[in-house]
């Protein structure tokens, strides 16, 4: 079953050389600490002595204000938390090396806080998925409910694999590089993220009113930049009524909205997509350079039923430069399994939706569609797949066993609605309310 309507014909792609990017419109704050910043050494942290600095760093963060890390290497054995509002960390020339694969983030959970100019390295083993497995996270949870964190700034940091004596493994993070959960009014700018085991930069859990600008992402283990909105958790087979009952309430706290993703340079992940919106609303993807995506789309806009995401609405994809889509492998393959993964077959620019059969016949069907999408001014060079593909989603069945009675429950996935997708014209699609000329 295929529901594709109002697909506007037009010229999407021109095979042209890299023309470069115009200067960003955002006012990026300096990564240099103010003269009044307190050195972390005042709380007992000492670089280059190869002893655990976790407690001392936590004392500094709990004191709040501006904290500066003098150059050198600081060791942390578990995540450290920014719990006081108006706390800023500065650290040009300083490295925070996480020794514990299970807990390694700088976690921001207070308003008006930020991380500037630090380098992050880590010991890793296998891919993990929690916020504390990333290197910089924005995440606050109270009694099982994710809370809003406002006005976070993450600028000029480097998340990189370790080298030399501190490098038993070649990855920079057990999970993603930077993750934002229910962040409002955020700026993620001019960071370098490489060799994470999951996404490079991941915006999720109702984050909104944010800017992802001028970042460089390389050799990640999943999408290089992703905006993802999960409506529900737990086994999808059990949740046929969950979204039907409460989707409007869920959207208020779980839908990513009003995000501008611009002027980023991403290349050579060994799994996943270049830039993705999997559930989201009012998003602009513009002037990004996306190169060498070996297995997936350069840009993908999708509703994924098996992951129980929201639909995608009002997205503008403008003036991006995309190259080498599913034509080359990544030079980095940490577990040696890349050769067995193969291509996804997604188009270089991919738009699709999947729904459960019971969702197709429900009143929330339009909420789960991919609709009001515009592509304009984008380019493509070297692709092993279609330049643009719309409306093609896999069919599948998800199953789970109910613990109370041992009964196996199944739901069938079919192709969902893709509505008002325009190639070569904006046709009234505005994208985010944050605009860079």
C-alpha positions as CSV (number, residue, x, y, z in Angstrom):
1,X,0.0,0.0,0.0
2,X,1.6,3.3,-1.1
3,X,0.3,6.7,-0.2
4,X,2.2,9.3,-2.2
5,X,0.4,12.6,-3.1
6,X,1.3,15.9,-4.6
7,X,4.9,15.2,-5.6
8,X,6.0,18.3,-7.6
9,X,8.3,17.7,-10.5
10,X,11.3,19.9,-10.9
11,X,15.0,20.0,-11.2
12,X,16.5,18.9,-7.9
13,X,20.2,18.3,-8.5
14,X,23.0,19.8,-10.5
15,X,26.3,17.9,-10.9
16,X,28.7,20.7,-9.9
17,X,31.9,21.1,-8.1
18,X,32.1,22.2,-4.5
19,X,31.2,25.9,-4.4
20,X,32.0,26.4,-0.7
21,X,29.7,27.8,2.0
22,X,28.9,31.4,2.8
23,X,29.7,32.8,6.2
24,X,27.5,31.8,9.1
25,X,24.9,34.3,10.4
26,X,25.1,33.2,14.0
27,X,27.0,35.1,16.6
28,X,29.2,32.4,18.1
29,X,30.6,33.1,21.6
30,X,34.3,33.1,22.3
31,X,35.8,29.9,23.7
32,X,38.3,31.9,25.7
33,X,37.6,32.1,29.5
34,X,36.8,35.4,31.1
35,X,39.5,36.8,33.5
36,X,37.3,36.0,36.4
37,X,37.0,32.3,35.7
38,X,38.2,30.1,38.6
39,X,40.7,27.4,37.8
40,X,39.6,23.9,38.4
41,X,42.9,23.4,40.3
42,X,41.5,25.5,43.1
43,X,39.2,22.5,43.9
44,X,42.0,19.9,43.7
45,X,42.1,18.8,40.0
46,X,45.6,18.5,38.6
47,X,46.5,17.8,35.0
48,X,49.0,15.3,33.8
49,X,49.4,13.5,37.1
50,X,47.3,10.5,35.9
51,X,45.2,10.3,39.0
52,X,41.4,10.5,39.1
53,X,40.2,14.1,39.0
54,X,36.4,13.3,39.1
55,X,35.6,14.4,42.6
56,X,37.6,17.6,42.3
57,X,36.0,18.5,39.0
58,X,32.5,17.8,40.5
59,X,33.3,20.2,43.4
60,X,34.2,22.9,40.9
61,X,31.0,22.4,38.9
62,X,28.9,22.4,42.1
63,X,30.4,25.7,43.0
64,X,29.1,27.1,39.8
65,X,30.1,30.2,37.8
66,X,32.9,30.1,35.2
67,X,35.4,27.3,35.6
68,X,38.6,27.0,33.6
69,X,40.7,23.9,33.0
70,X,44.4,24.8,32.5
71,X,46.2,22.9,29.7
72,X,46.9,19.2,30.3
73,X,45.0,15.9,30.7
74,X,42.4,15.4,33.5
75,X,41.1,11.9,34.2
76,X,37.4,11.1,35.1
77,X,36.2,7.7,36.2
78,X,32.5,8.6,35.9
79,X,30.3,11.3,34.5
80,X,30.4,14.8,36.0
81,X,27.3,16.9,36.3
82,X,26.6,20.6,35.8
83,X,23.8,21.0,38.4
84,X,24.0,24.8,39.0
85,X,22.6,27.3,36.6
86,X,24.9,29.7,34.9
87,X,27.9,27.3,35.0
88,X,30.4,27.5,32.2
89,X,33.4,25.2,31.5
90,X,36.3,26.6,29.5
91,X,39.4,24.6,28.6
92,X,41.5,25.5,25.5
93,X,44.4,23.1,25.6
94,X,42.9,20.9,28.2
95,X,41.7,17.3,27.7
96,X,39.2,15.3,29.8
97,X,40.0,11.7,29.4
98,X,37.2,9.3,30.5
99,X,38.5,6.0,31.8
100,X,35.2,4.2,32.3
101,X,33.2,3.1,29.2
102,X,30.0,2.9,31.3
103,X,29.9,6.5,32.5
104,X,31.8,9.3,30.8
105,X,29.8,12.4,30.0
106,X,29.9,16.0,31.0
107,X,26.2,16.2,31.7
108,X,24.5,19.6,31.6
109,X,21.3,19.6,33.6
110,X,21.1,23.3,34.6
111,X,19.9,26.3,32.6
112,X,22.2,28.9,31.0
113,X,25.3,26.6,31.1
114,X,27.8,25.6,28.5
115,X,31.1,23.9,27.5
116,X,33.7,25.8,25.5
117,X,37.0,24.7,23.9
118,X,37.7,21.4,25.7
119,X,39.0,18.2,24.2
120,X,37.4,14.9,25.1
121,X,38.9,11.4,24.8
122,X,37.8,8.1,26.3
123,X,38.3,4.4,26.9
124,X,35.5,2.5,25.1
125,X,34.6,-1.2,24.5
126,X,31.2,-1.7,22.9
127,X,28.5,0.6,21.6
128,X,26.2,2.0,24.3
129,X,23.1,4.2,24.1
130,X,22.5,6.2,27.4
131,X,23.2,9.9,27.7
132,X,26.0,9.2,30.2
133,X,27.8,7.1,27.5
134,X,28.2,10.2,25.4
135,X,31.0,12.8,25.9
136,X,28.7,15.9,26.2
137,X,25.1,15.4,27.2
138,X,22.2,17.7,28.0
139,X,19.9,15.7,30.2
140,X,17.9,16.1,33.4
141,X,15.5,13.5,34.7
142,X,13.4,13.7,37.8
143,X,11.3,10.7,39.0
144,X,11.6,9.1,35.5
145,X,10.5,12.3,33.6
146,X,12.9,14.2,31.4
147,X,13.0,17.9,32.3
148,X,13.6,21.0,30.2
149,X,17.1,22.4,30.2
150,X,17.2,25.9,28.7
151,X,19.9,27.9,27.0
152,X,22.7,25.5,26.6
153,X,25.9,26.5,24.6
154,X,28.3,23.9,23.4
155,X,31.1,25.6,21.3
156,X,34.5,24.8,20.0
157,X,35.0,21.4,21.6
158,X,36.9,18.5,20.1
159,X,35.7,14.9,20.7
160,X,38.4,12.7,19.4
161,X,40.0,9.2,19.7
162,X,42.9,9.0,22.2
163,X,46.4,8.5,21.0
164,X,49.6,7.2,22.6
165,X,49.7,5.8,26.2
166,X,46.1,6.5,27.0
167,X,44.6,4.8,24.0
168,X,43.7,1.1,24.4
169,X,40.9,1.7,22.0
170,X,40.5,4.0,19.0
171,X,37.1,5.5,19.6
172,X,36.1,8.8,21.3
173,X,32.9,7.8,23.0
174,X,30.9,4.7,24.1
175,X,27.8,6.3,22.6
176,X,27.3,9.6,20.7
177,X,29.5,12.6,20.7
178,X,27.0,15.3,21.7
179,X,23.4,14.5,22.7
180,X,20.6,16.9,23.7
181,X,17.4,15.7,25.4
182,X,14.6,18.2,25.9
183,X,17.0,21.1,25.4
184,X,15.4,24.4,24.6
185,X,17.2,27.3,23.1
186,X,20.5,25.5,22.4
187,X,23.6,26.3,20.4
188,X,25.9,23.6,19.2
189,X,28.6,25.3,17.1
190,X,32.1,24.8,15.7
191,X,32.7,21.5,17.5
192,X,34.7,18.6,16.0
193,X,33.3,15.1,16.6
194,X,35.1,12.0,15.3
195,X,35.0,8.2,15.8
196,X,32.1,7.9,18.2
197,X,30.4,4.6,18.4
198,X,26.9,6.1,17.8
199,X,25.7,9.4,16.3
200,X,28.0,12.3,16.1
201,X,25.4,15.0,17.2
202,X,22.0,13.8,18.3
203,X,19.0,16.1,19.0
204,X,16.1,14.3,20.6
205,X,13.4,14.0,23.3
206,X,11.5,17.2,22.5
207,X,14.5,19.5,22.1
208,X,13.5,22.7,20.3
209,X,14.5,26.2,19.3
210,X,18.1,25.3,18.6
211,X,21.0,25.8,16.2
212,X,23.5,23.2,15.0
213,X,26.1,25.2,13.1
214,X,29.6,24.9,11.7
215,X,30.4,21.5,13.2
216,X,32.8,19.0,11.7
217,X,31.8,15.3,12.1
218,X,33.9,12.3,10.9
219,X,33.9,8.5,11.0
220,X,31.0,8.0,13.4
221,X,29.2,4.7,14.1
222,X,25.8,6.0,13.1
223,X,24.1,9.2,11.7
224,X,26.5,12.1,11.7
225,X,23.9,14.7,12.6
226,X,20.4,13.5,13.7
227,X,17.1,15.0,14.9
228,X,15.0,12.1,16.2
229,X,11.7,12.2,17.9
230,X,10.6,9.0,19.7
231,X,6.9,9.0,20.6
232,X,6.9,5.9,22.7
233,X,9.4,3.4,24.2
234,X,9.2,-0.3,24.9
235,X,8.2,-3.0,22.4
236,X,6.3,-1.5,19.4
237,X,4.1,-4.6,19.2
238,X,2.4,-3.7,22.5
239,X,1.8,0.0,21.7
240,X,-1.0,0.0,19.1
241,X,-3.1,2.2,21.4
242,X,-0.4,4.3,23.0
243,X,-0.1,7.1,20.4
244,X,-3.8,7.0,19.5
245,X,-4.7,8.0,23.0
246,X,-2.1,10.6,23.7
247,X,-0.3,11.9,20.7
248,X,-1.0,15.6,21.2
249,X,0.4,15.4,24.8
250,X,3.3,13.4,23.6
251,X,4.2,16.0,21.0
252,X,4.5,18.7,23.6
253,X,7.4,16.8,25.4
254,X,8.9,14.5,22.8
255,X,8.7,16.2,19.4
256,X,11.9,17.9,18.1
257,X,10.8,21.4,16.8
258,X,12.3,24.5,15.3
259,X,15.9,23.5,14.6
260,X,18.3,25.0,12.1
261,X,21.1,22.6,10.9
262,X,23.5,24.7,8.8
263,X,27.1,25.0,7.5
264,X,28.2,21.7,9.0
265,X,30.8,19.4,7.3
266,X,30.2,15.7,7.8
267,X,32.0,12.8,6.2
268,X,32.8,9.1,6.3
269,X,30.6,7.4,8.9
270,X,30.8,3.6,8.8
271,X,27.1,3.1,9.4
272,X,24.0,5.3,9.2
273,X,23.1,8.4,7.3
274,X,24.6,11.8,6.8
275,X,22.0,14.2,8.2
276,X,18.6,12.7,9.3
277,X,15.3,13.9,10.6
278,X,13.3,10.9,11.9
279,X,10.4,12.5,13.5
280,X,10.4,16.3,13.7
281,X,8.7,19.6,12.8
282,X,9.9,23.0,11.5
283,X,13.5,22.1,10.6
284,X,15.9,23.6,8.1
285,X,18.9,21.7,6.7
286,X,21.0,24.2,4.7
287,X,24.4,24.8,3.3
288,X,25.9,21.6,4.8
289,X,28.6,19.6,3.1
290,X,27.8,15.8,3.3
291,X,30.5,13.5,1.9
292,X,31.1,9.7,1.7
293,X,28.1,8.1,3.3
294,X,28.8,4.4,2.6
295,X,25.6,2.7,3.6
296,X,22.7,5.2,3.8
297,X,21.3,8.5,2.5
298,X,23.1,11.8,2.5
299,X,19.9,13.5,3.8
300,X,16.9,11.4,5.0
301,X,13.5,12.6,6.3
302,X,11.5,9.6,7.6
303,X,8.9,8.3,9.9
304,X,10.0,4.9,11.2
305,X,7.2,2.8,12.6
306,X,9.5,0.2,14.1
307,X,11.2,2.9,16.2
308,X,7.8,4.5,17.1
309,X,8.8,7.9,16.0
310,X,6.5,10.9,15.1
311,X,6.0,12.0,11.6
312,X,8.0,14.7,9.8
313,X,6.4,18.1,8.9
314,X,7.6,21.4,7.4
315,X,11.2,20.7,6.5
316,X,13.3,22.8,4.1
317,X,16.4,21.2,2.6
318,X,18.3,23.9,0.9
319,X,21.7,24.5,-0.8
320,X,23.4,21.4,0.5
321,X,26.4,19.8,-1.2
322,X,26.3,16.0,-1.2
323,X,28.9,13.7,-2.6
324,X,29.9,10.0,-2.7
325,X,26.7,8.4,-1.5
326,X,27.1,4.6,-1.2
327,X,30.1,4.6,-3.5
328,X,33.0,4.2,-1.1
329,X,33.6,2.5,2.2
330,X,34.7,4.4,5.3
331,X,38.4,4.2,6.1
332,X,37.5,3.5,9.7
333,X,35.9,0.1,10.6
334,X,36.5,-0.5,14.3
335,X,34.8,-3.9,14.5
336,X,35.7,-5.2,11.1
337,X,32.0,-5.8,10.1
338,X,31.6,-3.0,7.5
339,X,32.0,-5.3,4.5
340,X,29.0,-7.4,5.6
341,X,26.6,-4.5,6.0
342,X,26.1,-3.4,2.4
343,X,24.1,-0.5,1.1
344,X,20.7,0.5,2.3
345,X,19.5,1.4,-1.2
346,X,18.2,4.8,0.1
347,X,18.4,7.6,-2.3
348,X,21.0,10.3,-1.8
349,X,18.1,12.5,-0.8
350,X,15.5,10.1,0.8
351,X,12.0,10.8,1.9
352,X,9.8,7.9,3.2
353,X,7.3,6.9,5.9
354,X,6.3,3.6,7.4
355,X,3.2,2.9,9.5
356,X,1.6,0.0,11.3
357,X,-1.5,-1.2,9.6
358,X,-3.6,-0.2,12.5
359,X,-2.2,3.4,12.3
360,X,-3.2,3.7,8.7
361,X,-6.8,3.4,9.6
362,X,-6.6,5.6,12.7
363,X,-7.4,9.3,13.3
364,X,-3.7,10.0,13.9
365,X,-2.6,9.0,10.4
366,X,-1.8,12.5,9.3
367,X,0.4,13.0,12.4
368,X,2.6,10.1,11.4
369,X,3.0,11.2,7.8
370,X,6.0,12.9,6.2
371,X,4.5,16.1,4.8
372,X,5.3,19.6,3.5
373,X,8.9,19.0,2.5
374,X,10.9,21.1,0.1
375,X,14.3,20.6,-1.6
376,X,15.9,23.5,-3.4
377,X,19.4,24.4,-4.6
378,X,21.0,21.1,-3.5
379,X,23.7,19.4,-5.5
380,X,25.0,15.9,-5.8
381,X,28.2,14.3,-7.2
382,X,28.9,10.6,-7.3
383,X,26.1,8.4,-6.1
384,X,25.6,4.6,-6.5
385,X,21.8,5.1,-5.9
386,X,19.0,7.4,-7.0
387,X,19.6,11.1,-6.6
388,X,16.2,11.4,-4.9
389,X,13.8,8.7,-3.8
390,X,10.4,9.2,-2.1
391,X,7.8,7.0,-0.6
392,X,9.6,3.7,-0.5
393,X,9.6,2.1,2.9
394,X,10.2,-1.5,3.9
395,X,7.4,-3.8,5.0
396,X,8.0,-5.8,8.1
397,X,6.4,-7.4,11.1
398,X,7.4,-6.7,14.7
399,X,6.7,-9.2,17.4
400,X,7.0,-9.4,21.2
401,X,6.0,-11.8,23.9
402,X,3.7,-10.5,26.7
403,X,5.2,-11.4,30.0
404,X,1.9,-11.8,31.8
405,X,0.6,-14.7,29.6
406,X,3.5,-15.6,27.2
407,X,1.4,-14.6,24.2
408,X,3.3,-13.5,21.1
409,X,1.8,-10.2,19.7
410,X,2.5,-9.0,16.2
411,X,2.0,-5.8,14.2
412,X,2.5,-5.3,10.5
413,X,4.4,-2.4,9.0
414,X,3.4,-0.9,5.6
415,X,4.4,2.1,3.6
416,X,3.0,5.3,5.0
417,X,2.0,8.7,3.8
418,X,4.3,11.0,2.0
419,X,2.5,14.2,1.2
420,X,3.4,17.5,-0.6
421,X,7.1,16.9,-1.3
422,X,8.6,19.5,-3.7
423,X,11.8,19.2,-5.6
424,X,13.2,22.4,-7.0
425,X,10.7,24.7,-5.2
426,X,10.0,25.7,-1.7
427,X,6.2,25.9,-2.4
428,X,5.5,27.7,0.9
429,X,7.6,25.3,3.1
430,X,9.4,27.5,5.6
431,X,11.4,25.1,7.7
432,X,12.6,26.4,11.0
433,X,11.7,29.8,12.4
434,X,15.4,30.4,12.9
435,X,16.7,31.9,9.6
436,X,20.2,32.4,8.3
437,X,20.4,34.4,5.1
